[in-house]
């Protein structure tokens, strides 16, 4: 149990909640039953955390965030579902994160090292990877999958069941109704593909030849008028020359809603 000296006396913590010894909780925060919080995590003031929710180590959750609340999905009928959050995440002011539903995985899951900025929303049954940035007011509806290193611009909106590929970039206020393949930058409402996220790839240590190969693969998918199946076949021919295009290929293979064009 957390050291009482780290808990503001004005916080309300259910006796069944499990907090590591050095977890800090600010005034007027409410932590409900079935909540587990790992070492080094800081809960600022006016935060509400409901369970069953597991939060890892060294997270920071800022004021007025609502974490682990029931989903408003009309199919939800009070079944026990969960939220799992990894380590080293920053969840800024006013963020809302809902638990899962039994109609899907029964669990919402967020990885590690993510920055979820103010007033962002993560819906039920979403799965977010690692090193993701959701800029202010970005929202993902239920059942959305977001790959590692994706960036969701401010006020961007993602339709339920969409897949957002790794290293992709959603421009400000992008309205996404179809899958966004890995590496692809989209913008507009409805969103359309513009280019690869070349600057992001450079910052993450991709070499010039790798970025060039990814750009060539992007043009194959988006500039030659190929169907998705035709593009998959041609990408498979390119794969032996550059393993880095595999995430783009797999994005096309795994798409269920069709890709953002």
N, C-alpha and C positions, 0 to 999 in steps of 0.2 A: 504494500500500500504506500502511496505517496507520503513523503514527509509533510506533516501538517504545516510546516513553516513555508512550504511552497504553494499552499492553497489559500487564496484569499478567504477570509471568514464569511464573506458575502456570497461566495459561490455555493451552489446546491449540487451535491454529488450523491447519487444513489449508493447505498452501502454495498450493493453487489458489483458496482463498477470496479475494474481492476486497473490501477494506475501504477506505473513504475515509480520508484522512490523519488526521482528528481523531476517528475512531471510538474509543471507550473500551471496553475489555473487562476485566471483573473476574476475580478469581481463581477457578480451577477451572471456568470456563466452557469449553465445547467447541463450536467452529465447524467444520463439516465442509466437504467439497468441494462446489462448485457454489453457494456462498453469496455473495451480493453485499449489502453494507451501505453505505448512503449517509451523507453528511456529518452530523456532529453527533449521531449515534445513540450511545446509551450502553447497553451490555450489562453488567448487574450480575453478581455472582458466581453460580456454579452454574447457569448457563443452558446449554441444549443447543439448537443450531440446526443443522438438517440441510438439505441441498439436494436438488434445485435450489430455492433460495429467494432472492427479491429483496426487500430491505427498504430503504425510502426514507430520507429525511433526518429527523433530529431526533426519532427514536423513542426511547423508554425501555423496556427490557425487564428486568423484575425477577427476582430469584433463583428458581430451581427451575422456571422455565417451560421447556416443551418446544415448540419452534417448528419446523415443517417436517418432522415425523416422518411415516413411512409410515402410511397409514390401516389400522385393523384390519378394514376391510370385507373379507369373505371372498372377494369377487370380485377384489380387488387381488392381482396376481401379480408385483410388482416392476417394473412398467412405469415409464418416466420421466415423472413428473408434477411440477407446480410449486405453489409458494405465492408470492403477490405481496402485499406489504404496502406501503401508501402512506407518507405523511409525518405526523409530529407525533402519532403514536399512543402511548398509555401502556398497556403490557401488564404487569399487576401479578403478584404472586407465584403460582407454581404453575399458570399458564394453559397449556392444551394446544391446539395448532392443527395440524391435519393437512393434508397436501397432497391434491391431487385424485385422481381415478381416470379411466382411459380410458373407462369406461362413461358418463361425463358429460363435462364440459368439460375434464377433465384438469388443472384448476387451481382452487385455492382463492384467493379474492381478498378483501382487506380494504382499504378506502379510507383516508381520512385523518382526523385529529383525533378518533379514537375513544378511549374509555376502557374497557378490558377489565379488570375488577377480578378479585380473587384467585380462583383455582381455576375460572374460567370455562372452557368448552370450545367450540371451533369445529370442527365436523366437516368431512370431505372435501367438496370441490366447493361449499362455501358461498360466497356473495357478500354481503359486507357493504359498505354505503355509507359515508357520512361522518357524523361527529358523533354516533355511536351510543354509548350507555352500556350495558354488560353488567355488572350488579351481581354481587357475589360468588356463585359457584357456578351462575350461569346457564349453560345448555347448549343449543346448537343442533346437531341431528343433521345427517347428510349432506344435501347438495343444498338447503339452506335459503337463501332470499334475504331479506335484512334491509334495509329502506329507510333513507334518511337520517333522522337525529334520533330514531330509535326508542330506547326505553328498555326493557330487559329486566330485570325485578325479580329479586332474589336467589332462587336455587333454581328459577327458572322453567325449563321444559323445552319444547323445540319439536321436534315430530315431523319426520322427514325429508320433504323436498319442499315444506314449507310456505313461504308468503310472509308476511313481517311488514312491513306497510306503513309508509311514512314518517310520522313524528310519532306513531306509535302507542305504547302503554304496556302492558306486561305486568306485572300485579301479582305480588307475592311468591308464589313456588311455583305460579304458573299452569301448568297442563298444557295445552299448545296442540297440537291435532291437526288443525286446519283453518286456513285462511288468516285473517290478521287484517288487515282493511282499513286504509288510511291514516286517521290521526287517532283511531282507536278505542282505548279503554281496556278491557282484558279482565282478568278475575280468576277464580280458582277452578280446580279440577281435577275434571272437564274444564273448561276455560276457557269463560266466557260473556261476551258484550259487556255493558258496564255504562253507558258514556257516551263522550263524546269527551274527548280529553286537553286540556281547556280551559286548565288552568294552564300546561301546556307550551307551548301556542300563544301564550298571553299573554307568556310569558317570551321567546319568539322573535319578538315584534314584530307578531303578527297583530292587526289592528284589531278593535274590538268588532263592527262590522257583518260582518266576515269570519268571526269565531267564531260569530256568530249564524246566518249562512248555513250554515256547516258543521254546526252543531247541528241545524238544520232538515233538512238532508240526512240526517244520522244517524237522526233520528226517522222520516223517510220510509222508510229501509231497514229499521229495526229495530222500529218501533212500529205499523206499519200492516198487518202481515200479508202483505206483498207477496212474491212470488217474486223471486229474484234478477233474472230477466229483466225483470219488471215494474218493479223498482226502478231498473234501468239505464235503461229507457225514460223514467221520470219524471225521473231525474237529468239526462238529456240535455236535457230541457225547461228545467231550472233553470240549466244551465251558462252561457247567455249573460248571466245576471244576476250571476254570481260565479265567476270563473275558479278560485278557490281550491278549489272542490269537485271539480275535475278529478281530483286524485289519488285521491279516494274512488271516483269513477266508474271510473277505470282499474283500481283494485284489484278491483272486482267483475268487470270485463271480463276481466281476466287470471287470475282465480282458476281453478285446476284441481282443487282439493280441496274446494271449497265454503268458504263463509266461516264464521267463528266466530259463532254466534248466542247 
